[in-house]
């Protein structure tokens, strides 16, 4: 019988254990030896058994992920993330985190999973929204963001805060903006 690639125990524990997103993320960071930002998301993906590639995709396709027993052609990997090499680097990082989120939240040990990350998909699917929230939290863990914010002068503007967090955590400004709003640092500032 052909089977899927083994899933790391800490991911299986996160799937079964009823962990919050923040608890699962702290476990992922701990298991991958991550103690500071920016989060080395490609290295985390590789630690989970993913092959990570870049490729040229058509307009509006950011990336794909699969976790399957028999990889479809032209891929030769059972667990793979491929991001659009034409996107800017911080968007590529977010796409990898988004695909890791699907792996943690939506995959299981017996069923094949294939996902294409495309523009405009968020807001139309609960699974996509969940993956985006998890990805933001993975790239910008609450305790790390809080440590950075605590070091900044209280006189900086919301726009400056967004810019600083985006630069330090190596994420798009709109992603930093949403994460800061989730953490209670004012309303969403950036336009999507």
C-alpha positions as CSV (number, residue, x, y, z in Angstrom):
1,X,0.0,0.0,0.0
2,X,1.3,3.4,-0.9
3,X,1.2,5.8,2.0
4,X,1.7,9.5,2.7
5,X,4.9,10.8,4.1
6,X,5.0,10.5,7.9
7,X,3.8,13.6,9.7
8,X,5.9,14.9,12.6
9,X,4.6,13.9,16.0
10,X,4.2,17.5,17.2
11,X,1.9,18.3,14.3
12,X,-0.2,15.2,15.0
13,X,-0.4,16.3,18.6
14,X,-1.5,19.7,17.6
15,X,-4.2,18.3,15.3
16,X,-5.5,15.9,18.0
17,X,-4.8,17.9,21.1
18,X,-7.3,20.7,20.7
19,X,-4.6,23.3,21.0
20,X,-5.3,26.9,20.3
21,X,-3.5,28.5,17.3
22,X,-1.1,30.2,19.6
23,X,-0.3,27.0,21.5
24,X,0.2,25.1,18.2
25,X,2.4,27.8,16.9
26,X,4.6,27.9,20.0
27,X,5.0,24.1,19.7
28,X,6.0,24.5,16.0
29,X,8.6,27.2,16.9
30,X,9.9,25.2,19.8
31,X,10.3,22.0,17.8
32,X,12.1,23.9,15.0
33,X,14.4,25.8,17.4
34,X,13.0,29.3,16.5
35,X,13.6,31.8,19.2
36,X,13.6,35.1,17.4
37,X,12.2,36.9,14.3
38,X,12.0,37.0,11.4
39,X,10.5,33.5,11.4
40,X,12.5,31.1,9.1
41,X,9.4,29.8,7.5
42,X,11.0,27.8,4.7
43,X,13.2,26.0,7.2
44,X,10.1,25.2,9.3
45,X,8.4,23.8,6.2
46,X,11.4,21.7,5.5
47,X,11.4,20.5,9.1
48,X,7.8,19.3,8.6
49,X,9.0,17.2,5.6
50,X,8.1,19.6,2.8
51,X,10.1,20.1,-0.3
52,X,9.9,23.8,-1.0
53,X,10.2,25.2,-4.6
54,X,9.6,28.4,-6.5
55,X,8.0,28.4,-10.0
56,X,6.4,30.7,-12.4
57,X,2.6,30.7,-12.1
58,X,0.0,32.5,-14.0
59,X,-1.5,35.8,-12.7
60,X,-3.3,35.5,-9.4
61,X,-1.7,32.2,-8.3
62,X,0.5,32.6,-5.3
63,X,1.4,29.0,-4.6
64,X,0.3,25.3,-4.2
65,X,0.7,22.7,-1.5
66,X,0.2,19.0,-1.5
67,X,0.4,16.2,1.0
68,X,-0.4,13.0,-0.8
69,X,0.5,9.3,-1.2
70,X,1.0,9.5,-5.0
71,X,2.2,12.9,-6.2
72,X,0.6,14.1,-9.4
73,X,2.8,14.9,-12.4
74,X,5.0,16.9,-12.8
75,X,5.8,16.8,-9.1
76,X,7.8,14.1,-7.6
77,X,7.3,14.8,-3.9
78,X,4.6,13.5,-1.5
79,X,4.7,16.7,0.5
80,X,5.5,19.9,-1.3
81,X,5.0,23.7,-1.3
82,X,5.7,25.7,-4.4
83,X,5.4,29.5,-4.3
84,X,5.2,32.0,-7.2
85,X,8.8,33.2,-7.9
86,X,7.4,36.4,-9.4
87,X,5.8,37.6,-6.1
88,X,7.8,39.8,-3.8
89,X,9.8,37.9,-1.1
90,X,7.5,38.8,1.8
91,X,4.5,37.6,-0.1
92,X,6.3,34.3,-0.8
93,X,7.0,33.9,2.9
94,X,3.3,34.5,3.7
95,X,2.3,31.9,1.1
96,X,4.6,29.3,2.7
97,X,3.1,30.0,6.1
98,X,-0.4,29.9,4.6
99,X,0.3,26.4,3.2
100,X,1.8,25.2,6.5
101,X,-1.4,26.4,8.1
102,X,-3.5,24.2,5.8
103,X,-1.1,21.3,6.7
104,X,-1.6,21.8,10.4
105,X,-5.3,22.6,10.3
106,X,-6.8,20.7,7.4
107,X,-4.7,17.7,6.5
108,X,-5.0,14.2,8.0
109,X,-3.0,11.0,7.8
110,X,-5.2,9.2,5.3
111,X,-6.7,11.6,2.8
112,X,-4.7,13.3,0.1
113,X,-4.7,17.1,0.2
114,X,-4.0,19.5,-2.6
115,X,-4.5,23.3,-2.3
116,X,-3.9,26.2,-4.7
117,X,-3.5,29.6,-3.1
118,X,-5.1,32.1,-5.5
119,X,-5.9,35.8,-5.3
120,X,-9.4,36.6,-4.1
121,X,-10.0,33.2,-2.4
122,X,-9.9,34.6,1.1
123,X,-13.2,35.7,2.5
124,X,-15.0,33.1,0.4
125,X,-13.9,30.1,2.4
126,X,-13.7,29.4,6.1
127,X,-10.7,27.2,5.5
128,X,-8.8,30.0,3.7
129,X,-9.6,32.5,6.4
130,X,-8.4,30.1,9.0
131,X,-5.2,29.5,7.1
132,X,-4.6,33.2,6.8
133,X,-5.1,33.8,10.5
134,X,-2.8,30.9,11.4
135,X,-0.2,32.2,8.9
136,X,-0.2,35.7,10.4
137,X,0.2,34.3,13.9
138,X,2.9,31.9,12.8
139,X,4.9,34.7,11.1
140,X,4.2,37.1,13.9
141,X,3.9,35.2,17.2
142,X,2.1,37.3,19.8
143,X,4.9,37.2,22.4
144,X,7.5,38.3,19.8
145,X,5.3,41.1,18.5
146,X,4.6,42.2,22.0
147,X,8.3,42.3,22.9
148,X,9.0,44.5,19.9
149,X,6.1,46.8,20.5
150,X,7.2,47.2,24.2
151,X,10.6,48.4,23.0
152,X,9.2,51.1,20.7
153,X,8.5,54.6,21.8
154,X,4.8,55.2,22.6
155,X,4.8,58.3,20.4
156,X,5.1,56.4,17.1
157,X,2.2,56.5,14.7
158,X,0.1,53.5,13.8
159,X,1.5,53.7,10.2
160,X,5.1,53.7,11.7
161,X,4.2,50.7,13.9
162,X,2.9,48.8,10.9
163,X,6.0,49.6,8.9
164,X,8.4,48.6,11.7
165,X,6.6,45.3,12.4
166,X,6.4,44.4,8.7
167,X,10.1,45.1,8.3
168,X,11.3,43.2,11.4
169,X,9.0,40.2,10.8
170,X,9.6,40.2,7.1
171,X,5.9,40.2,6.1
172,X,3.8,42.4,3.8
173,X,2.6,45.6,5.5
174,X,-1.1,44.6,5.0
175,X,-0.3,41.3,6.9
176,X,1.4,43.2,9.7
177,X,-1.5,45.6,9.8
178,X,-4.1,42.8,10.2
179,X,-2.0,41.1,12.9
180,X,-1.6,44.3,14.9
181,X,-5.4,44.9,14.7
182,X,-6.0,41.3,15.9
183,X,-3.7,42.0,18.9
184,X,-5.6,45.1,19.8
185,X,-3.3,47.8,18.3
186,X,-5.9,49.9,16.6
187,X,-8.0,49.5,13.5
188,X,-6.8,48.2,10.2
189,X,-4.7,50.9,8.5
190,X,-3.5,49.5,5.2
191,X,-5.8,49.1,2.2
192,X,-5.9,45.6,0.6
